Amino acid sequence: MPKTDTREYRSMPVMAAARAEGEAEQSYKVRGYATTFNEPYALFEDMDGKDVYEVMDPHCFDDADMSDVIMQFDHMGMVYARTRNGSLTLTVDEHGLMIEADLGLTQDSRKLYEAISTGLVDRMSFCFIIEDEQYDAATKTWRVKKLGKIYDVSAVSIPANPGTEISSERKKRMDGVIQEERAERLAAEARMKRIRMLKVKAKLAGARG
């Protein structure tokens, strides 16, 4: 697949972190997984109405640039945490990409923390660029093998879908794959039909002889 500069967004659960014994009530920390490995999820429907899936390879973060990732709400506005100052930690483990964030001590931080802890906001999304991916036609699954720059992780009010536009780019590529598959199938059917016709002609010619 060709490389793309298109930013992509995915959503996963997020939750308020449990406070350690003696920890100040004013500590607003959250954690969650930005993505998980080897767990396919539906990405969109193809032209035939069939689900197309995506799965993250366990090595997709190996060379990813996570040097300065921020945490926001809905991918915009205030920065609540940042890897560069240590308030945001990203950890790749056997399950996926785990995030832990200290949202700070502002009124906005408290409001976001309360929204997360009460379940009003229970999803998060992350923004990234795909450097390499592979499509399996048999399972209709894109395997993301390499990520480039990771831009942000965000708590979101609605599961991320600037993906509508981004998915359109993916769907354009997907539609091209589907059209190729259809063309190959039609060509194979045409070859079989021609072979059957030739066999019939040969049988008729032999009968006349």
N, CA, C and O of each residue as an XYZ file, in Angstrom:
836
protein
N       0.835     -1.204      0.000
C       0.000      0.000      0.000
C       0.866      1.248      0.000
O       1.891      1.269      0.681
N       0.493      2.298     -0.742
C       1.264      3.538     -0.716
C       1.139      4.231      0.624
O       0.122      4.109      1.306
N       2.180      4.961      0.999
C       2.139      5.722      2.241
C       1.164      6.891      2.097
O       0.931      7.391      0.996
N       0.611      7.309      3.212
C      -0.336      8.414      3.183
C      -0.033      9.380      4.317
O       0.456      8.981      5.374
N      -0.328     10.649      4.088
C      -0.154     11.658      5.129
C      -1.459     11.921      5.859
O      -1.535     12.807      6.710
N      -2.495     11.144      5.522
C      -3.801     11.370      6.123
C      -3.808     10.967      7.590
O      -3.398      9.857      7.929
N      -4.269     11.858      8.461
C      -4.394     11.530      9.878
C      -5.631     10.668     10.096
O      -6.693     10.933      9.532
N      -5.485      9.648     10.911
C      -6.575      8.736     11.210
C      -6.925      8.814     12.691
O      -6.091      9.186     13.517
N      -8.171      8.459     13.020
C      -8.657      8.527     14.392
C      -9.344      7.214     14.746
O     -10.083      6.661     13.931
N      -9.104      6.707     15.964
C      -9.780      5.514     16.453
C     -10.216      5.741     17.895
O      -9.580      6.502     18.624
N     -11.296      5.086     18.309
C     -11.801      5.288     19.669
C     -11.753      4.000     20.479
O     -11.926      2.904     19.945
N     -11.510      4.156     21.796
C     -11.441      3.063     22.754
C     -11.948      3.572     24.095
O     -12.094      4.780     24.281
N     -12.220      2.657     25.043
C     -12.706      3.113     26.357
C     -11.657      3.892     27.140
O     -10.458      3.684     26.958
N     -12.108      4.788     28.009
C     -11.233      5.506     28.933
C     -11.933      5.539     30.280
O     -13.163      5.537     30.336
N     -11.172      5.569     31.365
C     -11.789      5.578     32.690
C     -10.940      6.392     33.652
O      -9.751      6.614     33.422
N     -11.564      6.827     34.721
C     -10.834      7.532     35.766
C      -9.985      6.523     36.520
O     -10.449      5.427     36.837
N      -8.739      6.891     36.809
C      -7.849      6.002     37.542
C      -8.224      6.004     39.017
O      -8.583      7.042     39.573
N      -8.139      4.830     39.651
C      -8.415      4.753     41.084
C      -7.324      5.489     41.845
O      -6.141      5.375     41.526
N      -7.739      6.251     42.863
C      -6.759      6.983     43.661
C      -6.046      6.039     44.625
O      -6.667      5.180     45.252
N      -4.746      6.216     44.730
C      -3.984      5.436     45.698
C      -4.315      5.922     47.099
O      -4.762      7.054     47.283
N      -4.092      5.057     48.090
C      -4.371      5.427     49.471
C      -3.572      6.667     49.862
O      -2.356      6.716     49.678
N      -4.265      7.665     50.400
C      -3.601      8.890     50.816
C      -3.418      9.902     49.704
O      -2.944     11.011     49.945
N      -3.790      9.531     48.484
C      -3.617     10.463     47.362
C      -4.639     11.587     47.465
O      -5.785     11.360     47.853
N      -4.225     12.785     47.119
C      -5.085     13.963     47.255
C      -6.320     13.847     46.376
O      -6.260     13.343     45.255
N      -7.438     14.322     46.907
C      -8.679     14.307     46.155
C      -8.580     15.158     44.897
O      -9.324     14.951     43.938
N      -7.662     16.111     44.905
C      -7.530     17.012     43.767
C      -6.641     16.437     42.662
O      -6.280     17.149     41.725
N      -6.293     15.171     42.766
C      -5.487     14.545     41.722
C      -6.421     13.966     40.667
O      -7.198     13.057     40.959
N      -6.351     14.480     39.452
C      -7.265     14.068     38.398
C      -6.504     13.223     37.376
O      -5.923     13.751     36.429
N      -6.515     11.915     37.579
C      -5.782     11.012     36.709
C      -6.739     10.067     35.992
O      -7.729      9.612     36.564
N      -6.431      9.784     34.748
C      -7.250      8.863     33.957
C      -6.332      7.882     33.248
O      -5.140      8.135     33.069
N      -6.909      6.763     32.852
C      -6.137      5.785     32.085
C      -7.051      5.045     31.131
O      -8.274      5.077     31.267
N      -6.457      4.396     30.187
C      -7.235      3.614     29.231
C      -6.311      3.079     28.165
O      -5.097      3.262     28.245
N      -6.869      2.420     27.168
C      -6.098      1.915     26.034
C      -6.490      2.689     24.782
O      -7.663      2.759     24.416
N      -5.491      3.264     24.139
C      -5.746      3.972     22.887
C      -6.072      2.990     21.772
O      -6.835      3.306     20.860
N      -5.487      1.792     21.849
C      -5.805      0.726     20.898
C      -5.358     -0.596     21.480
O      -4.555     -0.628     22.412
N      -5.870     -1.686     20.939
C      -5.472     -3.024     21.363
C      -4.939     -3.793     20.157
O      -5.230     -3.449     19.012
N      -4.169     -4.821     20.422
C      -3.536     -5.595     19.356
C      -4.334     -6.867     19.031
O      -4.982     -7.463     19.892
N      -4.258     -7.245     17.774
C      -4.813     -8.523     17.300
C      -6.285     -8.707     17.646
O      -6.740     -9.834     17.839
N      -7.028     -7.614     17.724
C      -8.467     -7.666     17.967
C      -9.176     -6.893     16.852
O      -9.380     -5.685     16.970
N      -9.552     -7.586     15.770
C     -10.183     -6.895     14.638
C     -11.474     -6.207     15.048
O     -12.239     -6.731     15.858
N     -11.710     -5.025     14.483
C     -12.947     -4.294     14.719
C     -13.446     -3.756     13.387
O     -12.659     -3.450     12.492
N     -14.767     -3.645     13.268
C     -15.365     -3.174     12.016
C     -14.976     -1.722     11.776
O     -15.091     -0.873     12.660
N     -14.517     -1.461     10.564
C     -14.065     -0.117     10.200
C     -15.124      0.612      9.385
O     -15.414      1.780      9.646
N     -15.702     -0.068      8.403
C     -16.787      0.475      7.581
C     -17.379     -0.664      6.763
O     -16.892     -1.792      6.830
N     -18.416     -0.382      6.000
C     -19.010     -1.373      5.111
C     -18.544     -1.122      3.690
O     -18.429      0.026      3.262
N     -18.271     -2.209      2.947
C     -17.862     -2.049      1.555
C     -19.096     -1.850      0.678
O     -20.211     -1.727      1.183
N     -18.889     -1.818     -0.637
C     -19.989     -1.549     -1.559
C     -21.032     -2.655     -1.567
O     -22.163     -2.449     -2.008
N     -20.648     -3.833     -1.078
C     -21.584     -4.947     -1.011
C     -22.290     -5.021      0.339
O     -23.041     -5.962      0.597
N     -22.049     -4.019      1.212
C     -22.678     -4.025      2.523
C     -22.013     -4.958      3.518
O     -22.575     -5.237      4.577
N     -20.817     -5.445      3.192
C     -20.081     -6.344      4.084
C     -19.097     -5.532      4.925
O     -18.498     -4.571      4.443
N     -18.939     -5.931      6.187
C     -18.012     -5.244      7.076
C     -16.569     -5.422      6.622
O     -16.149     -6.516      6.243
N     -15.827     -4.334      6.669
C     -14.383     -4.357      6.451
C     -13.742     -4.075      7.805
O     -14.156     -3.160      8.517
N     -12.740     -4.856      8.151
C     -12.157     -4.783      9.487
C     -10.757     -4.187      9.471
O     -10.100     -4.103      8.434
N     -10.333     -3.782     10.645
C      -8.972     -3.318     10.851
C      -8.431     -3.983     12.107
O      -9.172     -4.221     13.061
N      -7.134     -4.282     12.105
C      -6.495     -4.866     13.274
C      -5.109     -4.250     13.400
O      -4.415     -4.049     12.403
N      -4.714     -3.956     14.631
C      -3.398     -3.380     14.887
C      -2.387     -4.485     15.157
O      -2.600     -5.335     16.022
N      -1.299     -4.468     14.420
C      -0.228     -5.437     14.629
C       0.539     -5.087     15.910
O       0.738     -3.906     16.194
N       0.974     -6.087     16.693
C       1.697     -5.808     17.940
C       2.980     -5.004     17.757
O       3.499     -4.431     18.714
N       3.493     -4.963     16.522
C       4.734     -4.224     16.275
C       4.502     -2.878     15.586
O       5.455     -2.231     15.151
N       3.237     -2.455     15.487
C       2.954     -1.229     14.727
C       3.534      0.019     15.383
O       3.735      1.026     14.704
N       3.807     -0.022     16.689
C       4.363      1.144     17.379
C       5.888      1.123     17.476
O       6.485      2.031     18.054
N       6.524      0.085     16.912
C       7.965     -0.095     17.103
C       8.776      1.142     16.721
O       9.711      1.515     17.429
N       8.422      1.775     15.607
C       9.183      2.942     15.136
C       8.343      4.219     15.147
O       8.709      5.212     14.519
N       7.227      4.192     15.856
C       6.340      5.361     15.866
C       6.965      6.524     16.635
O       7.661      6.331     17.631
N       6.700      7.722     16.151
C       7.176      8.939     16.806
C       6.165      9.350     17.868
O       5.104      9.889     17.554
N       6.507      9.087     19.139
C       5.641      9.466     20.254
C       6.372     10.442     21.171
O       6.154     10.464     22.382
N       7.246     11.249     20.566
C       8.103     12.148     21.342
C       7.340     13.308     21.961
O       7.746     13.827     23.001
N       6.246     13.722     21.341
C       5.480     14.852     21.886
C       4.006     14.644     21.566
O       3.483     15.195     20.597
N       3.347     13.841     22.396
C       1.934     13.546     22.230
C       1.156     14.314     23.291
O       1.580     14.379     24.445
N       0.042     14.886     22.915
C      -0.775     15.648     23.869
C      -2.102     14.931     24.123
O      -2.531     14.098     23.324
N      -2.743     15.263     25.237
C      -4.090     14.784     25.516
C      -5.045     15.965     25.484
O      -4.802     16.993     26.118
N      -6.146     15.807     24.732
C      -7.147     16.855     24.590
C      -8.546     16.283     24.798
O      -8.707     15.103     25.111
N      -9.531     17.116     24.623
C     -10.922     16.681     24.592
C     -11.453     16.943     23.197
O     -11.428     18.075     22.714
N     -11.937     15.884     22.552
C     -12.438     15.981     21.177
C     -11.388     16.516     20.206
O     -11.726     17.195     19.236
N     -10.124     16.215     20.463
C      -9.029     16.561     19.545
C      -8.872     18.063     19.302
O      -8.394     18.478     18.247
N      -9.273     18.866     20.274
C      -9.150     20.311     20.057
C      -9.052     21.044     21.384
O      -9.302     20.469     22.444
N      -8.692     22.294     21.316
C      -8.718     23.160     22.485
C      -7.610     22.898     23.479
O      -6.450     22.721     23.107
N      -7.981     22.876     24.756
C      -7.039     22.812     25.857
C      -6.206     21.531     25.838
O      -6.704     20.456     25.505
N      -4.928     21.664     26.201
C      -4.047     20.510     26.370
C      -4.064     20.136     27.849
O      -3.659     20.933     28.696
N      -4.532     18.923     28.166
C      -4.664     18.479     29.551
C      -3.416     17.772     30.059
O      -3.129     17.806     31.256
N      -2.676     17.136     29.172
C      -1.468     16.406     29.563
C      -0.572     16.277     28.338
O      -1.010     16.445     27.200
N       0.710     15.972     28.606
C       1.669     15.938     27.503
C       2.833     15.009     27.846
O       3.337     15.015     28.968
N       3.250     14.210     26.862
C       4.372     13.304     27.119
C       5.651     14.080     27.409
O       6.492     13.629     28.186
N       5.795     15.230     26.795
C       7.043     15.984     26.908
C       7.331     16.447     28.333
O       8.492     16.589     28.714
N       6.273     16.684     29.129
C       6.517     17.114     30.513
C       6.206     16.009     31.527
O       6.236     16.242     32.736
N       5.908     14.804     31.027
C       5.709     13.668     31.908
C       4.309     13.505     32.474
O       4.055     12.550     33.209
N       3.388     14.417     32.150
C       2.032     14.290     32.667
C       1.206     13.263     31.888
O       0.144     12.841     32.345
N       1.692     12.867     30.719
C       1.056     11.825     29.909
C       2.077     10.731     29.644
O       3.182     10.997     29.172
N       1.695      9.494     29.955
C       2.573      8.346     29.731
C       1.911      7.381     28.756
O       0.749      7.013     28.932
N       2.644      6.975     27.738
C       2.170      5.992     26.765
C       3.020      4.745     26.918
O       4.247      4.812     26.836
N       2.379      3.611     27.138
C       3.092      2.358     27.350
C       2.573      1.296     26.405
O       1.379      0.996     26.398
N       3.464      0.724     25.605
C       3.093     -0.381     24.731
C       3.302     -1.677     25.507
O       4.425     -1.993     25.899
N       2.221     -2.428     25.730
C       2.342     -3.722     26.398
C       1.743     -4.802     25.505
O       1.453     -4.553     24.335
N       1.559     -6.003     26.055
C       1.070     -7.110     25.227
C      -0.377     -6.903     24.790
O      -0.836     -7.533     23.837
N      -1.092     -6.026     25.480
C      -2.502     -5.796     25.164
C      -2.698     -4.687     24.138
O      -3.594     -4.767     23.297
N      -1.871     -3.662     24.204
C      -2.021     -2.544     23.276
C      -1.254     -1.323     23.748
O      -0.218     -1.442     24.402
N      -1.770     -0.146     23.411
C      -1.150      1.115     23.822
C      -1.938      1.680     24.992
O      -3.058      2.162     24.823
N      -1.346      1.618     26.182
C      -2.016      2.117     27.377
C      -1.621      3.562     27.620
O      -0.458      3.931     27.453
N      -2.585      4.376     28.013
C      -2.304      5.765     28.345
C      -2.634      6.010     29.808
O      -3.623      5.490     30.325
N      -1.814      6.791     30.464
C      -2.081      7.269     31.814
C      -1.803      8.762     31.805
O      -0.741      9.202     31.366
N      -2.755      9.533     32.290
C      -2.629     10.988     32.222
C      -3.022     11.642     33.532
O      -4.017     11.271     34.154
N      -2.228     12.618     33.944
C      -2.575     13.503     35.050
C      -3.103     14.775     34.410
O      -2.356     15.524     33.781
N      -4.395     15.011     34.575
C      -5.053     16.110     33.857
C      -4.729     17.488     34.423
O      -5.109     18.500     33.834
N      -4.036     17.543     35.551
C      -3.725     18.838     36.141
C      -4.749     19.220     37.196
O      -5.571     18.397     37.598
N      -4.699     20.461     37.642
C      -5.546     20.903     38.761
C      -6.441     22.081     38.400
O      -6.852     22.836     39.280
N      -6.747     22.247     37.121
C      -7.600     23.359     36.708
C      -9.072     22.981     36.831
O      -9.408     21.809     36.998
N      -9.942     23.978     36.747
C     -11.379     23.726     36.763
C     -11.790     22.861     35.575
O     -12.644     21.984     35.703
N     -11.176     23.113     34.417
C     -11.483     22.310     33.235
C     -11.063     20.861     33.446
O     -11.757     19.938     33.020
N      -9.914     20.665     34.111
C      -9.448     19.307     34.394
C     -10.443     18.579     35.287
O     -10.774     17.418     35.042
N     -10.922     19.269     36.330
C     -11.894     18.663     37.241
C     -13.177     18.285     36.505
O     -13.736     17.213     36.736
N     -13.643     19.167     35.622
C     -14.873     18.894     34.877
C     -14.705     17.671     33.972
O     -15.591     16.821     33.891
N     -13.560     17.595     33.294
C     -13.329     16.452     32.418
C     -13.202     15.178     33.237
O     -13.745     14.139     32.861
N     -12.491     15.253     34.351
C     -12.325     14.083     35.216
C     -13.684     13.583     35.718
O     -13.946     12.380     35.716
N     -14.539     14.504     36.143
C     -15.855     14.117     36.654
C     -16.709     13.504     35.544
O     -17.454     12.554     35.780
N     -16.596     14.052     34.344
C     -17.352     13.495     33.215
C     -16.899     12.073     32.906
O     -17.709     11.215     32.554
N     -15.597     11.831     33.041
C     -15.061     10.493     32.802
C     -15.431      9.548     33.937
O     -15.851      8.416     33.694
N     -15.278     10.007     35.178
C     -15.528      9.134     36.329
C     -16.995      8.763     36.470
O     -17.308      7.711     37.028
N     -17.904      9.602     35.978
C     -19.337      9.289     36.048
C     -19.834      8.552     34.804
O     -21.003      8.173     34.733
N     -18.956      8.349     33.831
C     -19.338      7.613     32.636
C     -19.988      8.440     31.556
O     -20.396      7.896     30.530
N     -20.099      9.759     31.758
C     -20.646     10.599     30.697
C     -19.723     10.623     29.483
O     -20.175     10.658     28.338
N     -18.438     10.605     29.755
C     -17.429     10.482     28.695
C     -16.690      9.178     28.971
O     -15.959      9.071     29.956
N     -16.880      8.189     28.103
C     -16.279      6.885     28.376
C     -15.506      6.329     27.188
O     -15.211      5.135     27.127
N     -15.187      7.196     26.260
C     -14.409      6.762     25.092
C     -13.223      7.689     24.918
O     -13.230      8.838     25.360
N     -12.206      7.157     24.260
C     -11.101      8.022     23.873
C     -10.684      7.670     22.465
O     -11.001      6.595     21.958
N      -9.982      8.570     21.850
C      -9.573      8.421     20.466
C      -8.121      8.839     20.355
O      -7.644      9.660     21.138
N      -7.419      8.279     19.388
C      -6.072      8.786     19.158
C      -5.870      9.088     17.687
O      -6.497      8.483     16.818
N      -4.991     10.025     17.427
C      -4.755     10.538     16.080
C      -3.369     10.118     15.631
O      -2.399     10.289     16.370
N      -3.267      9.574     14.434
C      -1.994      9.007     13.985
C      -1.923      8.983     12.467
O      -2.905      9.262     11.779
N      -0.760      8.648     11.963
C      -0.562      8.444     10.531
C      -0.106      7.005     10.299
O       0.796      6.519     10.981
N      -0.724      6.332      9.344
C      -0.337      4.971      8.981
C       0.791      5.019      7.954
O       0.684      5.688      6.926
N       1.868      4.302      8.247
C       2.995      4.224      7.318
C       2.938      2.957      6.460
O       3.382      2.956      5.312
N       2.386      1.878      7.029
C       2.346      0.618      6.276
C       1.166     -0.215      6.760
O       0.931     -0.332      7.963
N       0.428     -0.790      5.820
C      -0.698     -1.651      6.148
C      -0.852     -2.689      5.056
O      -0.376     -2.502      3.936
N      -1.514     -3.774      5.382
C      -1.676     -4.875      4.436
C      -3.116     -5.345      4.445
O      -3.735     -5.446      5.504
N      -3.655     -5.634      3.261
C      -5.052     -6.046      3.160
C      -5.164     -7.536      2.891
O      -4.503     -8.066      1.997
N      -6.002     -8.207      3.666
C      -6.291     -9.626      3.479
C      -7.684     -9.737      2.872
O      -8.687     -9.520      3.552
N      -7.739    -10.076      1.591
C      -9.020    -10.120      0.886
C      -9.929    -11.217      1.431
O     -11.150    -11.064      1.421
N      -9.355    -12.316      1.903
C     -10.157    -13.428      2.396
C     -10.976    -13.038      3.627
O     -12.131    -13.441      3.768
N     -10.370    -12.255      4.510
C     -11.064    -11.847      5.739
C     -11.534    -10.400      5.708
O     -12.127     -9.912      6.670
N     -11.266     -9.715      4.598
C     -11.605     -8.291      4.454
C     -11.054     -7.480      5.631
O     -11.776     -6.714      6.268
N      -9.769     -7.665      5.900
C      -9.154     -7.034      7.061
C      -7.884     -6.281      6.674
O      -7.004     -6.814      5.998
N      -7.815     -5.038      7.118
C      -6.592     -4.254      6.998
C      -5.758     -4.493      8.262
O      -6.249     -4.298      9.374
N      -4.512     -4.909      8.095
C      -3.595     -5.034      9.237
C      -2.644     -3.845      9.209
O      -1.864     -3.681      8.271
N      -2.718     -3.021     10.243
C      -1.831     -1.867     10.351
C      -0.491     -2.358     10.896
O      -0.399     -2.787     12.046
N       0.540     -2.291     10.061
C       1.833     -2.870     10.419
C       2.824     -1.842     10.952
O       3.739     -2.178     11.705
N       2.631     -0.580     10.553
C       3.583      0.445     10.992
C       2.882      1.788     11.094
O       2.216      2.231     10.159
N       3.043      2.434     12.250
C       2.513      3.776     12.458
C       3.648      4.777     12.415
O       4.778      4.474     12.798
N       3.331      5.989     11.940
C       4.326      7.057     11.885
C       4.211      7.936     13.117
O       4.523      7.503     14.227
N       3.772      9.148     12.927
C       3.627     10.112     14.010
C       2.326      9.880     14.777
O       1.266      9.720     14.172
N       2.407      9.863     16.122
C       1.221      9.857     16.967
C       1.037     11.295     17.448
O       1.937     11.855     18.074
N      -0.107     11.893     17.167
C      -0.324     13.311     17.452
C      -0.970     13.550     18.814
O      -0.466     14.333     19.619
N      -2.081     12.873     19.064
C      -2.749     13.110     20.343
C      -3.596     11.925     20.738
O      -3.950     11.084     19.912
N      -3.914     11.875     22.023
C      -4.959     10.999     22.539
C      -5.992     11.929     23.147
O      -5.636     12.926     23.776
N      -7.269     11.615     22.965
C      -8.315     12.525     23.404
C      -9.475     11.776     24.023
O      -9.887     10.726     23.531
N     -10.001     12.327     25.113
C     -11.305     11.895     25.578
C     -12.318     12.498     24.614
O     -12.178     13.651     24.207
N     -13.350     11.718     24.242
C     -14.292     12.213     23.238
C     -15.732     12.063     23.702
O     -16.087     11.094     24.373
N     -16.544     13.028     23.338
C     -17.955     13.002     23.700
C     -18.715     11.985     22.869
O     -19.662     11.365     23.353
N     -18.309     11.814     21.636
C     -18.885     10.826     20.727
C     -17.712     10.087     20.110
O     -16.737     10.729     19.718
N     -17.764      8.748     20.007
C     -16.650      8.017     19.412
C     -16.193      8.655     18.113
O     -17.000      8.965     17.236
N     -14.898      8.844     18.006
C     -14.308      9.680     16.967
C     -14.813      9.354     15.577
O     -14.850      8.192     15.174
N     -15.203     10.394     14.842
C     -15.440     10.177     13.432
C     -15.196     11.390     12.569
O     -16.020     11.714     11.713
N     -14.052     12.085     12.780
C     -13.503     12.755     11.630
C     -13.176     11.652     10.639
O     -12.840     11.901      9.481
N     -13.289     10.380     11.150
C     -13.131      9.180     10.347
C     -14.076      9.112      9.172
O     -13.820      8.355      8.235
N     -15.164      9.873      9.179
C     -16.031      9.836      7.997
C     -15.245     10.261      6.769
O     -15.305      9.618      5.721
N     -14.513     11.348      6.914
C     -13.706     11.817      5.786
C     -12.516     10.910      5.551
O     -12.191     10.574      4.412
N     -11.861     10.512      6.648
C     -10.689      9.651      6.518
C     -11.093      8.301      5.966
O     -10.409      7.736      5.111
N     -12.225      7.778      6.468
C     -12.695      6.493      5.976
C     -13.001      6.567      4.485
O     -12.850      5.584      3.759
N     -13.432      7.742      4.039
C     -13.706      7.884      2.619
C     -12.447      7.628      1.809
O     -12.499      6.996      0.755
N     -11.297      8.127      2.307
C     -10.038      7.868      1.608
C      -9.739      6.380      1.629
O      -9.331      5.815      0.615
N      -9.938      5.737      2.784
C      -9.695      4.301      2.887
C     -10.663      3.544      1.990
O     -10.295      2.567      1.338
N     -11.925      4.019      1.966
C     -12.925      3.338      1.158
C     -12.629      3.471     -0.323
O     -12.939      2.565     -1.096
N     -12.032      4.585     -0.735
C     -11.652      4.729     -2.139
C     -10.658      3.646     -2.520
O     -10.771      3.017     -3.572
N      -9.658      3.438     -1.623
C      -8.680      2.388     -1.895
C      -9.347      1.024     -1.857
O      -9.058      0.153     -2.677
N     -10.263      0.846     -0.874
C     -10.960     -0.425     -0.736
C     -11.811     -0.708     -1.957
O     -11.838     -1.835     -2.452
N     -12.516      0.320     -2.453
C     -13.353      0.143     -3.631
C     -12.522     -0.301     -4.825
O     -12.968     -1.101     -5.647
N     -11.300      0.235     -4.910
C     -10.414     -0.174     -5.989
C     -10.052     -1.644     -5.888
O     -10.003     -2.349     -6.896
N      -9.796     -2.111     -4.664
C      -9.490     -3.525     -4.441
C     -10.677     -4.396     -4.827
O     -10.517     -5.422     -5.488
N     -11.879     -3.974     -4.406
C     -13.094     -4.741     -4.715
C     -13.310     -4.821     -6.220
O     -13.652     -5.877     -6.753
N     -13.109     -3.701     -6.896
C     -13.294     -3.687     -8.348
C     -12.303     -4.623     -9.035
O     -12.650     -5.300    -10.002
N     -11.058     -4.658     -8.529
C     -10.067     -5.578     -9.082
C     -10.487     -7.026     -8.870
O     -10.358     -7.859     -9.767
N     -10.997     -7.319     -7.655
C     -11.453     -8.671     -7.352
C     -12.597     -9.071     -8.282
O     -12.632    -10.194     -8.785
N     -13.539     -8.138     -8.506
C     -14.672     -8.424     -9.381
C     -14.199     -8.657    -10.815
O     -14.680     -9.565    -11.493
N     -13.254     -7.833    -11.270
C     -12.733     -7.969    -12.629
C     -12.055     -9.323    -12.811
O     -12.223     -9.988    -13.833
N     -11.274     -9.719    -11.784
C     -10.596    -11.022    -11.853
C     -11.609    -12.160    -11.876
O     -11.437    -13.135    -12.608
N     -12.680    -12.033    -11.061
C     -13.699    -13.081    -11.010
C     -14.433    -13.188    -12.341
O     -14.683    -14.286    -12.838
N     -14.780    -12.018    -12.920
C     -15.482    -12.018    -14.206
C     -14.602    -12.591    -15.311
O     -15.072    -13.316    -16.188
N     -13.304    -12.248    -15.252
C     -12.384    -12.774    -16.258
C     -12.267    -14.285    -16.135
O     -12.234    -14.993    -17.142
N     -12.203    -14.786    -14.890
C     -12.104    -16.236    -14.675
C     -13.371    -16.932    -15.172
O     -13.305    -17.988    -15.800
N     -14.537    -16.321    -14.881
C     -15.800    -16.904    -15.344
C     -15.855    -16.917    -16.869
O     -16.342    -17.875    -17.468
N     -15.354    -15.852    -17.496
C     -15.342    -15.786    -18.960
C     -14.435    -16.865    -19.541
O     -14.765    -17.478    -20.556
N     -13.277    -17.100    -18.890
C     -12.357    -18.144    -19.371
C     -13.010    -19.522    -19.257
O     -12.904    -20.341    -20.170
N     -13.685    -19.775    -18.131
C     -14.338    -21.063    -17.949
C     -15.453    -21.257    -18.974
O     -15.632    -22.351    -19.508
N     -16.193    -20.195    -19.241
C     -17.271    -20.274    -20.219
C     -16.713    -20.591    -21.600
O     -17.286    -21.385    -22.346
N     -15.576    -19.955    -21.938
C     -14.948    -20.192    -23.243
C     -14.446    -21.627    -23.334
O     -14.579    -22.272    -24.374
N     -13.871    -22.124    -22.245
C     -13.363    -23.495    -22.236
C     -14.510    -24.483    -22.430
O     -14.387    -25.454    -23.177
N     -15.643    -24.220    -21.740
C     -16.794    -25.117    -21.892
C     -17.312    -25.093    -23.324
O     -17.687    -26.129    -23.872
N     -17.334    -23.892    -23.936
C     -17.797    -23.779    -25.317
C     -16.888    -24.536    -26.264
O     -17.359    -25.210    -27.180
N     -15.576    -24.427    -26.044
C     -14.613    -25.136    -26.902
C     -14.774    -26.639    -26.766
O     -14.665    -27.379    -27.743
N     -15.042    -27.096    -25.504
C     -15.232    -28.533    -25.291
C     -16.476    -29.026    -26.017
O     -16.484    -30.101    -26.616
N     -17.543    -28.203    -25.948
C     -18.780    -28.576    -26.637
C     -18.550    -28.634    -28.139
O     -19.008    -29.567    -28.799
N     -17.838    -27.638    -28.690
C     -17.556    -27.613    -30.128
C     -16.726    -28.817    -30.542
O     -16.962    -29.431    -31.583
N     -15.733    -29.144    -29.689
C     -14.873    -30.286    -30.011
C     -15.670    -31.578    -29.975
O     -15.447    -32.470    -30.793
N     -16.591    -31.685    -29.037
C     -17.415    -32.886    -28.940
C     -18.338    -33.007    -30.131
O     -18.538    -34.096    -30.670
N     -18.917    -31.848    -30.550
C     -19.793    -31.860    -31.725
C     -19.026    -32.225    -32.992
O     -19.512    -32.981    -33.833
N     -17.819    -31.674    -33.113
C     -16.986    -31.957    -34.288
C     -16.632    -33.435    -34.327
O     -16.619    -34.044    -35.397
N     -16.348    -34.007    -33.183
C     -16.010    -35.428    -33.133
C     -17.202    -36.290    -33.498
O     -17.048    -37.333    -34.134
N     -18.410    -35.853    -33.093
C     -19.617    -36.611    -33.410
C     -19.886    -36.620    -34.912
O     -20.319    -37.623    -35.479
N     -19.609    -35.441    -35.557
C     -19.830    -35.337    -37.004
C     -18.839    -36.212    -37.738
O     -19.165    -36.827    -38.753
N     -17.602    -36.263    -37.209
C     -16.563    -37.076    -37.876
C     -16.905    -38.540    -37.811
O     -16.152    -39.373    -38.317
